[in-house]
Amino acid sequence: MARTPGVEDAIGFSVPKDFQNHPVRKLDLARQREMWWSVVFVSVLVGGLLMVAWQHSQWRDLGYDIAQLQRARIAAETENLRLRLEEDTLSSPQRIERLAIQDLHLIAPSPTEAVVLERVRQAAAPTRALVARR
């Protein structure tokens, strides 16, 4: 059986609502205190997790930096060895003599023309020295 809109609907909408059903809200202090402790606990927990995540990130970054510095150290040591070899090659007496003869057209001195210079070594300072004043 189908309902037809009729009197019941009209009456339902025409009845004024003369009562006000506002809920009365009472503060439950124990529940509020418990909620605040829960907020503090969750905040400390999240803060701790963020601290652990930050430390992990720092350790990972330091690991990358250490690896990069080790690669740079190995490259510097390799370059140092190459430069030492080049220095030894360029400062060899045979090479210097060859360049002097071929490029600068110098001649080797005869044994009578060669003069050997010796370095003068400075004497050690005396343990007690007197200084003269005027």
The first five atom37 places (N, CA, C, CB, O) and aatype in JSON, in Angstrom:
{
  "aatype": [12, 0, 1, 16, 14, 7, 19, 6, 3, 0, 9, 7, 13, 15, 19, 14, 11, 3, 13, 5, 2, 8, 14, 19, 1, 11, 10, 3, 10, 0, 1, 5, 1, 6, 12, 17, 17, 15, 19, 19, 13, 19, 15, 19, 10, 19, 7, 7, 10, 10, 12, 19, 0, 17, 5, 8, 15, 5, 17, 1, 3, 10, 7, 18, 3, 9, 0, 5, 10, 5, 1, 0, 1, 9, 0, 0, 6, 16, 6, 2, 10, 1, 10, 1, 10, 6, 6, 3, 16, 10, 15, 15, 14, 5, 1, 9, 6, 1, 10, 0, 9, 5, 3, 10, 8, 10, 9, 0, 14, 15, 14, 16, 6, 0, 19, 19, 10, 6, 1, 19, 1, 5, 0, 0, 0, 14, 16, 1, 0, 10, 19, 0, 1, 1],
  "atom_mask": [
    [1, 1, 1, 1, 1],
    [1, 1, 1, 1, 1],
    [1, 1, 1, 1, 1],
    [1, 1, 1, 1, 1],
    [1, 1, 1, 1, 1],
    [1, 1, 1, 0, 1],
    [1, 1, 1, 1, 1],
    [1, 1, 1, 1, 1],
    [1, 1, 1, 1, 1],
    [1, 1, 1, 1, 1],
    [1, 1, 1, 1, 1],
    [1, 1, 1, 0, 1],
    [1, 1, 1, 1, 1],
    [1, 1, 1, 1, 1],
    [1, 1, 1, 1, 1],
    [1, 1, 1, 1, 1],
    [1, 1, 1, 1, 1],
    [1, 1, 1, 1, 1],
    [1, 1, 1, 1, 1],
    [1, 1, 1, 1, 1],
    [1, 1, 1, 1, 1],
    [1, 1, 1, 1, 1],
    [1, 1, 1, 1, 1],
    [1, 1, 1, 1, 1],
    [1, 1, 1, 1, 1],
    [1, 1, 1, 1, 1],
    [1, 1, 1, 1, 1],
    [1, 1, 1, 1, 1],
    [1, 1, 1, 1, 1],
    [1, 1, 1, 1, 1],
    [1, 1, 1, 1, 1],
    [1, 1, 1, 1, 1],
    [1, 1, 1, 1, 1],
    [1, 1, 1, 1, 1],
    [1, 1, 1, 1, 1],
    [1, 1, 1, 1, 1],
    [1, 1, 1, 1, 1],
    [1, 1, 1, 1, 1],
    [1, 1, 1, 1, 1],
    [1, 1, 1, 1, 1],
    [1, 1, 1, 1, 1],
    [1, 1, 1, 1, 1],
    [1, 1, 1, 1, 1],
    [1, 1, 1, 1, 1],
    [1, 1, 1, 1, 1],
    [1, 1, 1, 1, 1],
    [1, 1, 1, 0, 1],
    [1, 1, 1, 0, 1],
    [1, 1, 1, 1, 1],
    [1, 1, 1, 1, 1],
    [1, 1, 1, 1, 1],
    [1, 1, 1, 1, 1],
    [1, 1, 1, 1, 1],
    [1, 1, 1, 1, 1],
    [1, 1, 1, 1, 1],
    [1, 1, 1, 1, 1],
    [1, 1, 1, 1, 1],
    [1, 1, 1, 1, 1],
    [1, 1, 1, 1, 1],
    [1, 1, 1, 1, 1],
    [1, 1, 1, 1, 1],
    [1, 1, 1, 1, 1],
    [1, 1, 1, 0, 1],
    [1, 1, 1, 1, 1],
    [1, 1, 1, 1, 1],
    [1, 1, 1, 1, 1],
    [1, 1, 1, 1, 1],
    [1, 1, 1, 1, 1],
    [1, 1, 1, 1, 1],
    [1, 1, 1, 1, 1],
    [1, 1, 1, 1, 1],
    [1, 1, 1, 1, 1],
    [1, 1, 1, 1, 1],
    [1, 1, 1, 1, 1],
    [1, 1, 1, 1, 1],
    [1, 1, 1, 1, 1],
    [1, 1, 1, 1, 1],
    [1, 1, 1, 1, 1],
    [1, 1, 1, 1, 1],
    [1, 1, 1, 1, 1],
    [1, 1, 1, 1, 1],
    [1, 1, 1, 1, 1],
    [1, 1, 1, 1, 1],
    [1, 1, 1, 1, 1],
    [1, 1, 1, 1, 1],
    [1, 1, 1, 1, 1],
    [1, 1, 1, 1, 1],
    [1, 1, 1, 1, 1],
    [1, 1, 1, 1, 1],
    [1, 1, 1, 1, 1],
    [1, 1, 1, 1, 1],
    [1, 1, 1, 1, 1],
    [1, 1, 1, 1, 1],
    [1, 1, 1, 1, 1],
    [1, 1, 1, 1, 1],
    [1, 1, 1, 1, 1],
    [1, 1, 1, 1, 1],
    [1, 1, 1, 1, 1],
    [1, 1, 1, 1, 1],
    [1, 1, 1, 1, 1],
    [1, 1, 1, 1, 1],
    [1, 1, 1, 1, 1],
    [1, 1, 1, 1, 1],
    [1, 1, 1, 1, 1],
    [1, 1, 1, 1, 1],
    [1, 1, 1, 1, 1],
    [1, 1, 1, 1, 1],
    [1, 1, 1, 1, 1],
    [1, 1, 1, 1, 1],
    [1, 1, 1, 1, 1],
    [1, 1, 1, 1, 1],
    [1, 1, 1, 1, 1],
    [1, 1, 1, 1, 1],
    [1, 1, 1, 1, 1],
    [1, 1, 1, 1, 1],
    [1, 1, 1, 1, 1],
    [1, 1, 1, 1, 1],
    [1, 1, 1, 1, 1],
    [1, 1, 1, 1, 1],
    [1, 1, 1, 1, 1],
    [1, 1, 1, 1, 1],
    [1, 1, 1, 1, 1],
    [1, 1, 1, 1, 1],
    [1, 1, 1, 1, 1],
    [1, 1, 1, 1, 1],
    [1, 1, 1, 1, 1],
    [1, 1, 1, 1, 1],
    [1, 1, 1, 1, 1],
    [1, 1, 1, 1, 1],
    [1, 1, 1, 1, 1],
    [1, 1, 1, 1, 1],
    [1, 1, 1, 1, 1],
    [1, 1, 1, 1, 1],
    [1, 1, 1, 1, 1]
  ],
  "atom_positions": [
    [[0.82, -1.16, 0.0], [0.0, 0.0, 0.0], [0.87, 1.24, 0.0], [-0.94, -0.01, 1.18], [1.78, 1.35, 0.82]],
    [[0.62, 2.13, -0.87], [1.43, 3.32, -1.02], [0.92, 4.43, -0.13], [1.44, 3.78, -2.46], [-0.28, 4.6, 0.06]],
    [[1.83, 5.14, 0.4], [1.45, 6.26, 1.26], [1.27, 7.49, 0.42], [2.51, 6.51, 2.36], [2.01, 7.74, -0.52]],
    [[0.31, 8.22, 0.76], [0.1, 9.49, 0.08], [0.38, 10.6, 1.06], [-1.33, 9.6, -0.49], [-0.04, 10.55, 2.21]],
    [[1.08, 11.59, 0.6], [1.32, 12.69, 1.53], [0.01, 13.3, 1.94], [2.25, 13.75, 0.92], [-0.85, 13.63, 1.12]],
    [[-0.11, 13.43, 3.17], [-1.41, 13.93, 3.61], [-1.31, 14.67, 4.91], [0.0, 0.0, 0.0], [-0.42, 15.48, 5.16]],
    [[-2.26, 14.35, 5.71], [-2.45, 15.08, 6.94], [-1.33, 14.83, 7.93], [-3.77, 14.72, 7.56], [-0.92, 15.74, 8.64]],
    [[-0.85, 13.63, 7.99], [0.18, 13.3, 8.98], [1.43, 14.12, 8.73], [0.51, 11.8, 8.93], [2.05, 14.64, 9.67]],
    [[1.81, 14.25, 7.46], [3.0, 15.02, 7.15], [2.79, 16.49, 7.45], [3.4, 14.83, 5.69], [3.68, 17.17, 7.97]],
    [[1.66, 16.97, 7.14], [1.38, 18.38, 7.39], [1.38, 18.66, 8.87], [0.05, 18.78, 6.78], [1.87, 19.7, 9.31]],
    [[0.84, 17.74, 9.64], [0.81, 17.94, 11.09], [2.23, 17.86, 11.64], [-0.11, 16.89, 11.77], [2.61, 18.63, 12.53]],
    [[3.0, 16.91, 11.12], [4.37, 16.75, 11.61], [5.2, 18.0, 11.4], [0.0, 0.0, 0.0], [6.07, 18.31, 12.22]],
    [[4.94, 18.72, 10.34], [5.72, 19.92, 10.08], [5.13, 21.16, 10.73], [5.84, 20.14, 8.6], [5.8, 22.18, 10.88]],
    [[3.88, 21.06, 11.11], [3.24, 22.25, 11.67], [3.35, 22.32, 13.18], [1.8, 22.29, 11.28], [3.0, 23.34, 13.78]],
    [[3.83, 21.26, 13.81], [3.95, 21.27, 15.26], [5.18, 22.08, 15.63], [4.02, 19.82, 15.85], [6.29, 21.71, 15.25]],
    [[5.01, 23.14, 16.34], [6.18, 23.91, 16.74], [6.96, 23.17, 17.83], [5.76, 25.3, 17.24], [6.39, 22.48, 18.67]],
    [[8.23, 23.34, 17.76], [9.08, 22.72, 18.77], [9.34, 23.76, 19.84], [10.43, 22.18, 18.16], [10.16, 24.65, 19.67]],
    [[8.64, 23.63, 20.91], [8.73, 24.64, 21.94], [9.72, 24.28, 23.05], [7.38, 24.87, 22.53], [9.91, 25.06, 23.98]],
    [[10.33, 23.14, 22.97], [11.33, 22.79, 23.97], [12.73, 22.88, 23.35], [11.07, 21.36, 24.54], [12.92, 22.63, 22.16]],
    [[13.66, 23.22, 24.15], [15.04, 23.32, 23.68], [15.85, 22.24, 24.38], [15.63, 24.75, 23.94], [15.93, 22.19, 25.61]],
    [[16.44, 21.42, 23.59], [17.18, 20.28, 24.13], [18.68, 20.57, 24.01], [16.8, 18.97, 23.38], [19.36, 20.01, 23.15]],
    [[19.17, 21.43, 24.86], [20.61, 21.72, 24.88], [21.27, 20.84, 25.92], [20.87, 23.22, 25.17], [20.85, 20.82, 27.08]],
    [[22.33, 20.1, 25.51], [22.98, 19.26, 26.51], [23.76, 20.12, 27.51], [23.93, 18.24, 25.83], [24.33, 21.15, 27.15]],
    [[23.78, 19.7, 28.71], [24.54, 20.37, 29.76], [25.91, 19.71, 29.8], [23.81, 20.29, 31.16], [26.04, 18.5, 29.94]],
    [[26.91, 20.54, 29.68], [28.27, 20.0, 29.6], [28.96, 20.19, 30.93], [29.07, 20.67, 28.46], [29.11, 21.32, 31.41]],
    [[29.38, 19.11, 31.5], [30.13, 19.16, 32.75], [31.57, 18.73, 32.46], [29.48, 18.25, 33.86], [31.8, 17.79, 31.71]],
    [[32.51, 19.43, 33.06], [33.91, 19.09, 32.87], [34.28, 17.92, 33.76], [34.83, 20.29, 33.16], [34.04, 17.93, 34.97]],
    [[34.86, 16.92, 33.14], [35.35, 15.77, 33.9], [36.86, 15.99, 34.07], [35.03, 14.39, 33.17], [37.64, 15.72, 33.16]],
    [[37.25, 16.48, 35.22], [38.65, 16.86, 35.45], [39.59, 15.66, 35.37], [38.8, 17.52, 36.81], [40.71, 15.79, 34.87]],
    [[39.18, 14.54, 35.84], [40.04, 13.34, 35.8], [40.28, 12.93, 34.35], [39.39, 12.17, 36.59], [41.41, 12.59, 33.98]],
    [[39.25, 12.98, 33.53], [39.41, 12.6, 32.12], [40.26, 13.63, 31.38], [38.04, 12.46, 31.44], [41.08, 13.28, 30.53]],
    [[40.07, 14.9, 31.72], [40.87, 15.95, 31.09], [42.34, 15.8, 31.47], [40.35, 17.35, 31.5], [43.21, 15.93, 30.6]],
    [[42.64, 15.53, 32.73], [44.02, 15.31, 33.18], [44.61, 14.1, 32.47], [44.07, 15.12, 34.71], [45.76, 14.15, 32.03]],
    [[43.86, 13.04, 32.34], [44.32, 11.84, 31.63], [44.61, 12.15, 30.17], [43.27, 10.72, 31.74], [45.58, 11.65, 29.6]],
    [[43.77, 12.98, 29.56], [43.99, 13.36, 28.16], [45.28, 14.17, 28.0], [42.79, 14.16, 27.62], [46.04, 13.96, 27.06]],
    [[45.52, 15.09, 28.93], [46.76, 15.88, 28.86], [47.98, 14.99, 29.03], [46.75, 16.98, 29.92], [48.98, 15.17, 28.32]],
    [[47.93, 14.04, 29.95], [49.06, 13.12, 30.11], [49.27, 12.29, 28.85], [48.84, 12.19, 31.33], [50.4, 12.0, 28.47]],
    [[48.19, 11.92, 28.21], [48.31, 11.19, 26.94], [48.97, 12.06, 25.87], [46.93, 10.71, 26.46], [49.81, 11.58, 25.11]],
    [[48.59, 13.33, 25.82], [49.2, 14.26, 24.85], [50.68, 14.42, 25.15], [48.49, 15.63, 24.89], [51.5, 14.42, 24.23]],
    [[51.04, 14.57, 26.4], [52.46, 14.71, 26.78], [53.22, 13.45, 26.41], [52.61, 15.01, 28.3], [54.32, 13.52, 25.85]],
    [[52.66, 12.28, 26.73], [53.34, 11.02, 26.42], [53.56, 10.86, 24.92], [52.53, 9.84, 26.95], [54.66, 10.5, 24.49]],
    [[52.53, 11.13, 24.13], [52.66, 11.0, 22.67], [53.67, 12.02, 22.15], [51.28, 11.2, 21.98], [54.44, 11.71, 21.24]],
    [[53.68, 13.25, 22.7], [54.65, 14.27, 22.26], [56.08, 13.83, 22.55], [54.36, 15.61, 22.95], [56.97, 14.0, 21.71]],
    [[56.31, 13.29, 23.74], [57.66, 12.81, 24.09], [58.05, 11.65, 23.18], [57.72, 12.37, 25.58], [59.19, 11.57, 22.73]],
    [[57.13, 10.76, 22.92], [57.4, 9.62, 22.05], [57.75, 10.08, 20.64], [56.19, 8.66, 22.01], [58.72, 9.61, 20.05]],
    [[56.96, 11.0, 20.09], [57.23, 11.52, 18.74], [58.56, 12.28, 18.72], [56.07, 12.44, 18.26], [59.33, 12.17, 17.78]],
    [[58.81, 13.07, 19.78], [60.09, 13.79, 19.87], [61.27, 12.83, 19.89], [0.0, 0.0, 0.0], [62.28, 13.07, 19.22]],
    [[61.15, 11.75, 20.66], [62.22, 10.75, 20.71], [62.44, 10.09, 19.36], [0.0, 0.0, 0.0], [63.57, 9.88, 18.94]],
    [[61.35, 9.77, 18.68], [61.48, 9.16, 17.35], [62.12, 10.13, 16.36], [60.09, 8.71, 16.83], [62.95, 9.72, 15.54]],
    [[61.75, 11.4, 16.44], [62.38, 12.39, 15.56], [63.87, 12.53, 15.86], [61.69, 13.76, 15.7], [64.68, 12.7, 14.95]],
    [[64.24, 12.47, 17.15], [65.66, 12.56, 17.53], [66.44, 11.37, 16.98], [65.8, 12.63, 19.07], [67.54, 11.54, 16.45]],
    [[65.87, 10.18, 17.1], [66.54, 8.98, 16.58], [66.67, 9.07, 15.06], [65.76, 7.7, 16.98], [67.71, 8.72, 14.51]],
    [[65.63, 9.54, 14.39], [65.69, 9.67, 12.93], [66.73, 10.71, 12.53], [64.3, 10.06, 12.36], [67.46, 10.51, 11.55]],
    [[66.82, 11.81, 13.26], [67.82, 12.85, 12.96], [69.24, 12.3, 13.16], [67.6, 14.1, 13.85], [70.11, 12.53, 12.32]],
    [[69.46, 11.58, 14.27], [70.79, 11.01, 14.5], [71.15, 10.01, 13.41], [70.84, 10.33, 15.88], [72.29, 9.98, 12.94]],
    [[70.2, 9.2, 13.01], [70.46, 8.24, 11.94], [70.83, 8.96, 10.65], [69.23, 7.33, 11.71], [71.73, 8.54, 9.93]],
    [[70.14, 10.04, 10.37], [70.44, 10.83, 9.17], [71.84, 11.42, 9.26], [69.4, 11.95, 8.99], [72.57, 11.41, 8.27]],
    [[72.21, 11.93, 10.42], [73.55, 12.5, 10.6], [74.63, 11.43, 10.43], [73.67, 13.17, 11.98], [75.65, 11.68, 9.79]],
    [[74.41, 10.25, 11.0], [75.39, 9.17, 10.87], [75.54, 8.76, 9.41], [74.97, 7.95, 11.73], [76.65, 8.51, 8.94]],
    [[74.42, 8.69, 8.7], [74.48, 8.33, 7.29], [75.24, 9.38, 6.49], [73.06, 8.15, 6.72], [76.07, 9.04, 5.65]],
    [[74.97, 10.66, 6.75], [75.68, 11.73, 6.06], [77.18, 11.7, 6.37], [75.1, 13.09, 6.43], [78.01, 11.91, 5.49]],
    [[77.51, 11.44, 7.64], [78.93, 11.35, 8.01], [79.6, 10.17, 7.33], [79.08, 11.24, 9.53], [80.77, 10.25, 6.94]],
    [[78.88, 9.08, 7.19], [79.44, 7.92, 6.48], [79.74, 8.26, 5.03], [0.0, 0.0, 0.0], [80.78, 7.87, 4.5]],
    [[78.83, 9.0, 4.38], [79.07, 9.42, 3.0], [80.27, 10.36, 2.93], [77.83, 10.1, 2.42], [81.09, 10.27, 2.02]],
    [[80.37, 11.28, 3.9], [81.5, 12.22, 3.92], [82.81, 11.48, 4.12], [81.3, 13.26, 5.01], [83.82, 11.82, 3.49]],
    [[82.82, 10.49, 5.01], [84.05, 9.72, 5.26], [84.47, 8.97, 4.0], [83.85, 8.73, 6.43], [85.65, 8.95, 3.65]],
    [[83.51, 8.37, 3.32], [83.83, 7.64, 2.09], [84.39, 8.6, 1.03], [82.58, 6.92, 1.55], [85.34, 8.26, 0.32]],
    [[83.8, 9.78, 0.92], [84.27, 10.76, -0.06], [85.68, 11.24, 0.3], [83.3, 11.97, -0.14], [86.52, 11.4, -0.58]],
    [[85.94, 11.47, 1.59], [87.27, 11.91, 2.02], [88.31, 10.81, 1.8], [87.25, 12.33, 3.49], [89.46, 11.1, 1.46]],
    [[87.93, 9.55, 2.0], [88.87, 8.46, 1.75], [89.22, 8.37, 0.27], [88.28, 7.11, 2.23], [90.37, 8.15, -0.09]],
    [[88.21, 8.56, -0.59], [88.5, 8.57, -2.03], [89.41, 9.74, -2.4], [87.19, 8.64, -2.85], [90.31, 9.59, -3.22]],
    [[89.17, 10.9, -1.79], [90.02, 12.07, -2.06], [91.44, 11.84, -1.55], [89.42, 13.33, -1.4], [92.4, 12.24, -2.2]],
    [[91.58, 11.18, -0.39], [92.92, 10.89, 0.15], [93.68, 9.94, -0.77], [92.81, 10.29, 1.56], [94.86, 10.14, -1.04]],
    [[92.99, 8.91, -1.25], [93.65, 7.96, -2.16], [94.07, 8.67, -3.45], [92.7, 6.77, -2.49], [95.17, 8.43, -3.96]],
    [[93.2, 9.55, -3.97], [93.55, 10.29, -5.18], [94.73, 11.22, -4.92], [92.33, 11.11, -5.68], [95.6, 11.36, -5.78]],
    [[94.78, 11.85, -3.74], [95.9, 12.75, -3.42], [97.2, 11.95, -3.26], [95.6, 13.54, -2.12], [98.26, 12.41, -3.7]],
    [[97.12, 10.78, -2.64], [98.33, 9.96, -2.5], [98.83, 9.5, -3.87], [98.05, 8.73, -1.6], [100.04, 9.47, -4.11]],
    [[97.92, 9.14, -4.75], [98.32, 8.74, -6.1], [98.97, 9.9, -6.84], [97.09, 8.22, -6.9], [99.99, 9.73, -7.51]],
    [[98.37, 11.08, -6.72], [98.95, 12.27, -7.35], [100.32, 12.59, -6.75], [98.0, 13.49, -7.19], [101.23, 13.0, -7.48]],
    [[100.47, 12.41, -5.45], [101.75, 12.66, -4.78], [102.82, 11.71, -5.31], [101.6, 12.5, -3.25], [103.94, 12.13, -5.59]],
    [[102.47, 10.43, -5.45], [103.44, 9.48, -5.99], [103.83, 9.83, -7.43], [102.87, 8.05, -5.94], [105.0, 9.73, -7.81]],
    [[102.83, 10.24, -8.23], [103.12, 10.61, -9.61], [104.04, 11.83, -9.67], [101.81, 10.89, -10.37], [104.97, 11.87, -10.47]],
    [[103.77, 12.82, -8.81], [104.61, 14.03, -8.8], [106.02, 13.75, -8.3], [103.96, 15.11, -7.94], [106.98, 14.33, -8.79]],
    [[106.14, 12.86, -7.31], [107.5, 12.5, -6.84], [108.29, 11.79, -7.94], [107.41, 11.59, -5.59], [109.48, 12.05, -8.13]],
    [[107.62, 10.9, -8.67], [108.28, 10.22, -9.78], [108.7, 11.22, -10.85], [107.36, 9.15, -10.37], [109.79, 11.14, -11.4]],
    [[107.81, 12.17, -11.14], [108.14, 13.19, -12.14], [109.29, 14.06, -11.66], [106.9, 14.07, -12.44], [110.16, 14.43, -12.46]],
    [[109.31, 14.4, -10.37], [110.43, 15.19, -9.83], [111.74, 14.43, -9.94], [110.16, 15.57, -8.37], [112.75, 14.99, -10.35]],
    [[111.71, 13.14, -9.58], [112.93, 12.34, -9.68], [113.4, 12.22, -11.14], [112.7, 10.93, -9.09], [114.6, 12.25, -11.42]],
    [[112.45, 12.1, -12.05], [112.81, 11.99, -13.46], [113.4, 13.3, -13.97], [111.58, 11.61, -14.31], [114.42, 13.3, -14.66]],
    [[112.77, 14.42, -13.62], [113.24, 15.71, -14.13], [114.54, 16.16, -13.49], [112.18, 16.77, -13.9], [115.3, 16.91, -14.11]],
    [[114.82, 15.72, -12.26], [116.04, 16.18, -11.6], [117.19, 15.19, -11.7], [115.75, 16.47, -10.15], [118.18, 15.33, -10.98]],
    [[117.09, 14.2, -12.56], [118.18, 13.24, -12.69], [119.38, 13.92, -13.36], [117.72, 11.99, -13.51], [119.2, 14.68, -14.32]],
    [[120.58, 13.65, -12.88], [121.78, 14.29, -13.44], [121.99, 13.96, -14.92], [123.0, 13.87, -12.64], [122.48, 14.82, -15.67]],
    [[121.64, 12.76, -15.36], [121.83, 12.41, -16.77], [120.93, 13.28, -17.66], [121.52, 10.91, -16.99], [121.37, 13.74, -18.71]],
    [[119.72, 13.5, -17.25], [118.81, 14.33, -18.04], [119.29, 15.77, -18.08], [117.38, 14.27, -17.46], [119.28, 16.4, -19.14]],
    [[119.73, 16.29, -16.94], [120.2, 17.68, -16.89], [121.43, 17.84, -17.79], [120.54, 18.1, -15.43], [121.56, 18.83, -18.5]],
    [[122.33, 16.87, -17.75], [123.53, 16.93, -18.6], [123.14, 16.87, -20.08], [124.52, 15.78, -18.24], [123.68, 17.62, -20.89]],
    [[122.23, 15.99, -20.42], [121.79, 15.89, -21.82], [121.16, 17.19, -22.29], [120.8, 14.73, -21.98], [121.45, 17.65, -23.4]],
    [[120.3, 17.79, -21.49], [119.67, 19.06, -21.87], [120.7, 20.18, -22.0], [118.6, 19.45, -20.85], [120.6, 21.02, -22.89]],
    [[121.69, 20.18, -21.11], [122.71, 21.23, -21.17], [123.54, 21.11, -22.45], [123.62, 21.15, -19.93], [123.88, 22.11, -23.07]],
    [[123.85, 19.89, -22.83], [124.68, 19.71, -24.02], [123.87, 19.94, -25.29], [125.29, 18.3, -24.04], [124.33, 20.63, -26.19]],
    [[122.66, 19.36, -25.37], [121.88, 19.45, -26.61], [121.19, 20.8, -26.78], [120.84, 18.34, -26.64], [121.3, 21.41, -27.85]],
    [[120.49, 21.27, -25.78], [119.68, 22.47, -25.93], [120.48, 23.76, -25.71], [118.52, 22.43, -24.98], [120.3, 24.73, -26.43]],
    [[121.35, 23.76, -24.71], [122.09, 24.98, -24.37], [123.48, 25.03, -24.98], [122.2, 25.12, -22.87], [124.18, 26.03, -24.85]],
    [[123.88, 23.96, -25.65], [125.19, 23.86, -26.32], [126.34, 24.15, -25.36], [125.25, 24.83, -27.49], [127.28, 24.87, -25.69]],
    [[126.24, 23.58, -24.18], [127.31, 23.7, -23.2], [128.24, 22.5, -23.37], [126.75, 23.77, -21.73], [127.87, 21.47, -23.94]],
    [[129.45, 22.65, -22.87], [130.39, 21.55, -22.93], [130.81, 21.19, -21.51], [131.63, 21.92, -23.81], [130.8, 22.03, -20.61]],
    [[131.18, 19.95, -21.33], [131.61, 19.5, -20.01], [133.0, 20.04, -19.74], [131.59, 17.95, -19.92], [133.84, 20.03, -20.64]],
    [[133.28, 20.5, -18.53], [134.62, 21.02, -18.23], [135.64, 19.88, -18.12], [134.6, 21.84, -16.91], [135.3, 18.74, -17.79]],
    [[136.87, 20.22, -18.42], [137.94, 19.23, -18.26], [138.24, 19.08, -16.77], [139.23, 19.64, -19.06], [137.88, 19.96, -15.99]],
    [[138.88, 18.01, -16.37], [139.15, 17.8, -14.94], [139.98, 18.93, -14.32], [139.87, 16.48, -14.73], [139.88, 19.17, -13.12]],
    [[140.79, 19.62, -15.12], [141.6, 20.71, -14.56], [140.78, 21.99, -14.4], [142.83, 20.99, -15.45], [141.09, 22.83, -13.57]],
    [[139.71, 22.13, -15.2], [138.88, 23.33, -15.12], [137.78, 23.22, -14.06], [138.25, 23.6, -16.48], [137.21, 24.23, -13.63]],
    [[137.49, 22.02, -13.65], [136.4, 21.81, -12.7], [136.82, 22.26, -11.32], [135.97, 20.33, -12.68], [137.91, 21.93, -10.85]],
    [[135.96, 23.01, -10.68], [136.21, 23.49, -9.32], [135.08, 22.96, -8.44], [136.3, 25.08, -9.26], [133.9, 23.14, -8.74]],
    [[135.46, 22.31, -7.37], [134.47, 21.75, -6.45], [134.34, 22.71, -5.28], [134.88, 20.31, -5.96], [135.32, 23.03, -4.6]],
    [[133.14, 23.16, -5.05], [132.89, 24.07, -3.94], [132.28, 23.27, -2.79], [131.95, 25.24, -4.36], [131.39, 22.45, -2.97]],
    [[132.8, 23.55, -1.63], [132.27, 22.87, -0.45], [131.49, 23.88, 0.37], [133.4, 22.22, 0.4], [131.83, 25.06, 0.44]],
    [[130.47, 23.41, 0.96], [129.69, 24.29, 1.83], [130.41, 24.49, 3.14], [128.29, 23.72, 2.06], [131.03, 23.58, 3.69]],
    [[130.3, 25.7, 3.62], [130.9, 26.01, 4.92], [129.83, 25.74, 5.97], [131.42, 27.49, 4.99], [128.72, 26.27, 5.93]],
    [[130.21, 24.92, 6.89], [129.28, 24.61, 7.97], [129.48, 25.61, 9.1], [129.47, 23.15, 8.48], [130.61, 25.91, 9.5]],
    [[128.37, 26.11, 9.6], [128.48, 27.08, 10.69], [128.79, 26.35, 11.98], [127.18, 27.9, 10.83], [128.3, 25.25, 12.25]],
    [[129.61, 27.0, 12.77], [129.98, 26.42, 14.06], [128.79, 26.54, 15.0], [131.23, 27.11, 14.66], [127.96, 27.44, 14.89]],
    [[128.73, 25.62, 15.88], [127.64, 25.64, 16.85], [127.85, 26.8, 17.82], [127.55, 24.3, 17.62], [128.99, 27.13, 18.16]],
    [[126.79, 27.4, 18.25], [126.88, 28.52, 19.19], [127.36, 28.01, 20.54], [125.51, 29.24, 19.33], [126.98, 26.92, 20.96]],
    [[128.19, 28.8, 21.22], [128.65, 28.36, 22.54], [127.46, 28.32, 23.51], [129.77, 29.32, 23.08], [126.46, 29.01, 23.33]],
    [[127.63, 27.49, 24.53], [126.53, 27.34, 25.47], [126.3, 28.61, 26.27], [126.8, 26.17, 26.4], [125.15, 28.98, 26.53]],
    [[127.38, 29.28, 26.66], [127.23, 30.54, 27.4], [127.98, 31.6, 26.61], [127.77, 30.43, 28.89], [129.18, 31.47, 26.36]],
    [[127.28, 32.63, 26.23], [127.89, 33.69, 25.43], [127.83, 34.99, 26.21], [127.2, 33.85, 24.06], [126.86, 35.26, 26.91]],
    [[128.88, 35.77, 26.07], [128.91, 37.1, 26.67], [128.61, 38.13, 25.61], [130.26, 37.38, 27.33], [129.08, 38.04, 24.47]],
    [[127.84, 39.1, 25.98], [127.49, 40.15, 25.04], [128.12, 41.44, 25.59], [125.92, 40.29, 24.87], [127.91, 41.81, 26.74]],
    [[128.89, 42.1, 24.74], [129.53, 43.34, 25.15], [128.6, 44.5, 24.94], [130.83, 43.56, 24.39], [127.9, 44.58, 23.93]],
    [[128.6, 45.41, 25.88], [127.78, 46.61, 25.76], [128.69, 47.82, 25.81], [126.7, 46.68, 26.86], [129.76, 47.79, 26.42]],
    [[128.26, 48.85, 25.19], [129.04, 50.12, 25.26], [128.5, 51.02, 26.3], [129.04, 50.85, 23.94], [129.02, 52.11, 26.5]]
  ]
}
